[in-house]
Amino acid sequence: MTAGALRPPTLAPTGADQASRLRALMEAMSAPPAPAAADEPSAHAPTPAPPRILPPHPRAARLVAIGSGKGGVGKSSLAVNLAIAVARQRLRVTLLDADLGTANADVLCGVMPRNRLEHVLRHDSESRPSLADIAIDAPGGFRLVPGTAGIARLADLSPHDRAAMIDSLDELEAGADLVLIDTAAGVGSSVTSFLLAADLSLIVTTPEPTAIADAYALIKCLATVPESDGGGRSASEWGGRGEPWDRGGRLPSLRLVVNQARDQDEAASVHARISGVSERFLGLTIPLAGWIAQDLRVSQAVRSRRPLLLEHEASPAGRAITDLGGFITRNLGIEPPPRPAAAAFSGRRSLFARLFRT
């Protein structure tokens, strides 16, 4: 069976600069913790500062972050093929492999990059290349910023190094309509920072009980981020009941993707379990963005180091990923550019040539 994206509420457009929001999160994470509050208010206690609201700032690209509570759920393969699906809509797409320890998007694409994220982080501020400098062309028509692999110290960046990497997002966004961020698996601060700052965050799970439990754990971490990390609101204050929560004047959106489902009924069951528990204990209803059919051709594509959409676009999983790419652009309000008039004329001329054998 094929998978189809459901029709959750349209996401509200935002105007805040993604890189600025991420830098604000990093600044908050590196700030010293606030002193514990006393049981009774004191007349000499300082007045708490109002929450920081970032001013609107136009930007070139929308940002979509993809996360999962555990590894092995097909998140990176989905990210690579989503980049191809959106690029086929004649949009400029950049995929940032933000796994800071076991990145593999380049392996899935069959490319061997010369530079990776560690080359951005190893240099001082004057000689440091930007993320755009190390981006390479990937099969399928998108740009790839390769992540790091096998370097332990980069798996847990300091706030300073994390801020340096995020500073480069400005230039990365300038050359794209959509930036996809393939985060690491798990619930680390680097993962939650990207997911909270994105226009749309996709949580990927499978029907496996451990994957379901870990997907909920990630959602719970996002819903209970402490104030020093950019949060500080209870779940009931975050809109809940399917409404996107408002953090600093913006409206991020959290959606679930069920991968490797046998059929639509199984995907709906997984979604109902996660969303039901989230609503009961967190006050949040998590809509379903779509589901991906269990398909042996996905593992074949991984072994051949060729993205699924380049080899088996018409497969059940391929059609589902294409639908999910359409869901992303529709709900983020990204319109493909008009086709050039010259190209359209050329196509008509070719048709006439075939009809009249000229």
C-alpha positions in Angstrom: 0.0 0.0 0.0 1.1 3.5 -0.5 1.4 6.1 2.2 -0.3 9.5 2.1 0.2 12.6 4.0 -2.9 13.5 6.0 -4.2 17.0 6.2 -3.3 18.6 9.5 -4.0 22.3 10.1 -1.9 24.6 7.9 1.1 26.0 9.7 1.2 29.6 10.5 4.0 31.5 8.6 6.8 32.9 10.7 9.1 35.8 10.2 11.9 35.2 12.7 15.4 34.5 11.4 16.2 30.8 12.1 19.9 31.5 12.8 19.1 34.3 15.2 16.6 32.0 17.1 19.2 29.3 17.3 21.9 31.7 18.5 19.4 32.9 21.2 18.9 29.3 22.3 22.7 28.7 22.5 23.2 32.0 24.5 20.5 30.9 26.9 22.0 27.4 27.3 25.5 28.9 28.1 24.2 31.4 30.6 24.5 30.6 34.3 21.4 29.0 35.9 19.1 31.4 37.8 19.0 31.1 41.6 16.3 28.9 43.1 13.2 30.8 44.0 12.3 31.3 47.7 9.2 29.8 49.2 7.8 33.3 49.9 8.4 36.3 47.6 10.9 38.8 49.0 10.6 42.6 48.8 14.3 42.8 47.9 14.2 40.1 45.2 14.9 41.5 41.7 12.0 41.7 39.3 12.3 38.8 36.8 13.2 39.9 33.3 10.4 39.5 30.7 10.8 36.7 28.2 13.0 37.5 25.3 11.0 37.9 22.0 13.1 38.0 18.9 12.1 40.7 16.4 10.8 39.6 13.0 13.4 39.2 10.3 12.9 38.2 6.7 15.0 35.2 5.6 15.5 33.3 2.4 14.6 29.8 3.6 12.3 27.7 5.7 13.8 25.3 8.1 12.6 21.7 8.8 14.3 19.6 11.4 14.0 15.8 11.5 14.6 13.9 14.7 14.0 10.5 16.3 14.1 9.2 19.9 16.4 6.3 18.8 18.6 5.3 16.0 17.7 2.7 13.3 14.3 4.1 12.4 15.3 5.3 8.9 15.5 9.0 9.8 18.6 9.8 7.7 17.4 7.8 4.6 14.1 9.7 4.9 15.9 13.0 5.2 18.0 12.3 2.0 15.0 11.3 0.0 12.9 14.2 1.3 15.6 16.5 0.0 15.3 14.9 -3.5 11.4 15.0 -3.3 11.4 18.8 -2.6 14.2 19.5 -5.1 12.0 17.9 -7.8 9.5 20.7 -7.1 12.1 23.1 -8.6 13.1 24.4 -5.2 16.6 25.0 -3.9 17.2 22.5 -1.0 20.1 22.1 1.4 20.4 19.2 3.7 22.5 19.7 6.8 23.7 16.5 8.4 23.8 17.7 12.0 24.7 14.3 13.5 27.9 15.3 15.3 29.3 11.8 15.8 27.9 9.2 13.4 26.8 11.1 10.3 26.0 9.0 7.3 24.0 11.1 4.8 27.0 11.2 2.5 27.2 7.4 2.6 23.5 7.1 1.7 24.2 9.4 -1.3 27.3 7.5 -2.5 29.5 10.6 -2.2 32.9 11.1 -0.6 33.2 14.7 0.7 36.6 16.3 1.3 35.3 18.5 4.1 32.9 17.9 6.9 31.5 19.8 9.9 34.7 19.3 11.8 36.5 21.5 9.3 34.1 24.3 10.3 34.6 23.7 14.0 38.4 23.1 14.0 39.4 26.5 12.7 39.5 29.8 14.6 37.0 32.5 13.8 39.2 34.3 11.2 39.9 31.2 9.0 36.8 29.2 9.7 34.9 28.1 6.6 31.1 28.5 6.6 28.6 25.7 6.3 27.9 26.9 2.7 31.7 26.6 1.9 31.7 22.9 2.7 28.4 22.1 1.0 28.6 19.7 -2.0 26.2 18.8 -4.8 24.4 15.5 -4.0 22.6 13.1 -6.4 19.0 14.2 -6.9 19.6 18.0 -7.2 20.2 19.2 -3.6 23.1 20.5 -1.6 24.6 18.4 1.2 26.5 19.7 4.2 28.3 16.5 5.4 28.3 15.8 9.1 31.0 14.3 11.3 31.8 10.7 11.8 34.0 8.9 14.3 35.2 12.1 16.2 34.1 11.7 19.8 34.8 15.3 21.0 32.4 16.7 18.4 29.5 14.5 19.6 28.9 17.0 22.5 29.9 20.5 21.4 30.5 23.3 23.8 28.1 26.2 23.6 30.8 28.3 21.9 31.4 25.7 19.1 27.7 25.1 18.7 27.1 28.9 18.3 30.0 29.1 15.8 28.3 26.4 13.6 24.9 28.0 13.9 26.3 31.4 12.9 26.9 29.9 9.4 23.2 29.2 9.0 22.7 32.7 7.7 24.8 32.0 4.6 23.3 28.5 4.3 19.8 29.9 4.2 20.7 32.6 1.7 21.2 30.0 -1.0 18.1 27.8 -0.4 14.3 27.8 -0.3 14.3 25.0 2.2 17.0 23.8 4.7 16.5 20.3 6.0 18.4 19.4 9.2 19.0 15.7 9.9 19.6 15.8 13.7 21.3 13.1 15.7 19.1 10.4 17.3 18.2 10.8 20.9 17.3 13.7 23.2 20.5 15.7 23.5 20.6 19.5 23.7 21.9 19.8 20.1 18.9 17.8 18.9 16.2 19.7 20.9 17.7 23.1 20.0 17.3 22.4 16.3 13.8 20.9 16.7 12.6 23.8 18.8 13.9 26.4 16.4 12.5 25.0 13.2 9.4 26.0 11.3 8.4 22.4 11.1 9.8 19.5 13.2 9.3 15.9 12.1 9.6 13.1 14.7 10.3 9.8 13.0 9.3 6.5 14.6 8.5 2.9 13.6 5.9 0.5 14.9 8.5 -1.1 17.2 7.6 -0.6 20.9 11.1 0.7 21.7 10.9 3.3 18.9 7.4 4.4 20.0 8.6 4.8 23.6 11.7 6.8 22.6 9.7 9.0 20.2 7.4 9.9 23.1 10.5 10.5 25.3 11.8 13.0 22.7 8.4 14.8 22.5 8.4 14.9 26.3 11.8 16.5 26.4 10.7 19.1 23.9 7.6 19.9 25.9 9.5 20.3 29.2 12.6 22.2 28.1 13.7 24.3 31.1 13.5 28.0 31.0 17.3 28.4 30.8 17.2 26.4 27.5 14.6 28.6 25.9 11.5 27.0 27.4 9.9 27.7 30.8 6.2 27.1 30.0 4.0 24.3 31.2 2.4 22.1 28.7 -1.0 23.7 29.4 0.5 27.1 28.5 1.7 25.8 25.1 -1.6 25.8 23.4 -2.1 22.0 23.7 -5.0 20.1 22.1 -3.4 20.2 18.7 -2.6 24.0 18.8 1.0 24.9 18.0 2.7 26.3 21.1 3.9 29.9 21.0 7.5 30.4 22.1 8.9 33.9 21.8 6.3 35.1 19.4 6.7 32.3 16.8 4.7 29.2 16.0 6.8 26.1 15.5 5.0 22.9 14.6 5.6 19.3 15.7 4.4 16.4 13.5 4.8 12.6 13.6 6.0 10.4 10.7 5.5 6.7 11.0 8.1 4.8 9.0 8.2 1.1 8.0 4.4 0.6 8.6 2.7 -2.5 7.2 -0.4 -0.5 6.2 -2.4 2.6 7.0 -4.1 0.9 10.0 -0.8 0.2 11.7 0.4 3.7 11.1 -2.8 5.1 12.5 -2.5 2.9 15.5 1.1 4.0 16.2 0.0 7.6 15.8 -2.9 7.2 18.2 -0.7 5.7 20.9 1.9 8.5 20.8 -0.6 11.3 20.4 -2.9 9.9 23.0 -0.2 9.7 25.6 1.1 13.1 24.7 -2.3 14.6 25.1 -3.0 12.9 28.4 0.3 13.7 30.1 1.6 16.7 28.2 -1.5 18.4 27.0 -0.3 18.2 23.4 -1.9 16.5 20.4 0.7 15.5 17.9 -0.7 15.5 14.3 0.4 12.9 11.8 2.3 14.3 8.8 2.4 11.0 6.9 3.5 7.4 7.0 6.0 5.4 4.9 5.2 1.9 3.8 7.5 -1.0 4.8 9.4 -1.6 1.6 12.4 -3.9 0.9 13.6 -1.5 -1.8 14.6 1.0 0.9 17.2 -1.4 2.4 18.3 -2.3 -1.1 18.9 1.4 -1.9 20.9 1.8 1.4 23.1 -1.1 0.5 23.7 0.3 -3.1 24.4 3.8 -1.7 21.8 5.2 -4.1 18.8 7.2 -2.7 15.5 5.4 -3.1 13.9 8.1 -5.2 16.6 7.8 -7.8 16.1 4.1 -8.2 12.5 3.2 -7.2 10.5 6.4 -7.3 7.3 4.5 -8.0 7.7 2.1 -5.1 5.2 2.4 -2.2 7.9 4.0 0.0 9.0 6.3 -2.8 5.5 7.5 -3.5 4.9 8.1 0.3 8.1 10.2 0.6 7.1 12.2 -2.5 3.7 12.9 -0.8 5.5 13.9 2.4 7.6 16.4 0.4 4.4 17.9 -1.0 3.0 18.1 2.5 6.0 20.0 3.7 6.0 22.7 1.0 2.2 23.1 1.1 2.1 23.6 4.8 5.1 25.9 4.9 3.7 28.0 2.0 6.7 27.4 -0.2 5.8 28.0 -3.8 7.9 26.6 -6.7 9.2 29.2 -9.1 7.3 29.6 -12.4 8.7 27.7 -15.3 10.7 29.9 -17.7 8.8 31.0 -20.7 11.6 29.9 -23.0 11.5 26.4 -21.7 7.8 26.2 -22.2 8.2 27.4 -25.8 10.9 25.0 -26.4 8.7 22.2 -25.2 5.9 23.2 -27.6 8.3 23.5 -30.5 9.6 20.0 -29.8 6.0 18.7 -29.7 5.2 20.3 -33.1 8.5 18.9 -34.5 7.4 15.4 -33.5 3.9 15.8 -34.9 5.0 17.2 -38.3 8.3 15.4 -38.5 10.2 18.7 -39.1 
